């Protein structure tokens, strides 16, 4: 097992963190050609929250304050987001491998992992490629991607399609693009407005790099799905979907047929950002799953 240097731990650092919650420990861990920023609070079994695209660890503020009473809660910024190292077009990596490096550096052999959207993609990769590192896996509004894996070169057509998207973003300008993206995440249920200010604070700080650069294939994606079908891990797995009163409802993910111990539940009256829009319901469902898993 590869070991990575733990950099600059800041022990018993309370208050003043951008996440808005107290942390007993924060700092950086080294990953290949970069570093990840993390925060830890609470005690018990390790519980790692993995944020979504355009966001960072701060999206989990209301989960940290709830779960730190029962778990050793870890939040971190994925590569390319928050305080962690920037991405580069020439650097091949996966967010899954970065998460494994974080766990190794923090001395975490196994953990509960909860991811939303992009965080669900990362959790799905981990479930397929490293099920032995998981106590349980929760994927909210995201699971294993059907896109090319890190081991598949970018095609000319893929590069051309991405370039057209980059040109469109640059034409409208990053402030406009970010505002439109933000408003798309605000499409939820009756309590969506409660998250407007905290969600915008995070997206406003996002540099938008992924929208205006040729991001490498940083997931195992369809390679992970192939492995999942072969391995069919027994890791307790929960899929969560927001369900708006009048919106189109998500069906149970097809990958459930390859998971021997999985289930799918809804967070009612909620859109994509269900952990921020309906934190009480989200926390209750995840807590019950973690304590009643088989």
HELIX and SHEET records of a PDB file:
HELIX    1   1 UNK A   57  UNK A   60  5                                   4    
HELIX    2   2 UNK A   61  UNK A   67  1                                   7    
HELIX    3   3 UNK A   95  UNK A  105  1                                  11    
HELIX    4   4 UNK A  118  UNK A  129  1                                  12    
HELIX    5   5 UNK A  131  UNK A  133  5                                   3    
HELIX    6   6 UNK A  156  UNK A  172  1                                  17    
HELIX    7   7 UNK A  174  UNK A  185  1                                  12    
HELIX    8   8 UNK A  192  UNK A  195  5                                   4    
HELIX    9   9 UNK A  196  UNK A  205  1                                  10    
HELIX   10  10 UNK A  209  UNK A  211  5                                   3    
HELIX   11  11 UNK A  221  UNK A  231  1                                  11    
HELIX   12  12 UNK A  254  UNK A  258  5                                   5    
HELIX   13  13 UNK A  274  UNK A  277  1                                   4    
HELIX   14  14 UNK A  279  UNK A  292  1                                  14    
SHEET    1   A 9 UNK A   6  UNK A  11  0                                        
SHEET    2   A 9 UNK A  25  UNK A  31 -1                                        
SHEET    3   A 9 UNK A  34  UNK A  41 -1                                        
SHEET    4   A 9 UNK A  72  UNK A  76 -1                                        
SHEET    5   A 9 UNK A  46  UNK A  50  1                                        
SHEET    6   A 9 UNK A 111  UNK A 116  1                                        
SHEET    7   A 9 UNK A 134  UNK A 140  1                                        
SHEET    8   A 9 UNK A 236  UNK A 243  1                                        
SHEET    9   A 9 UNK A 262  UNK A 268  1                                        
END                                                                             
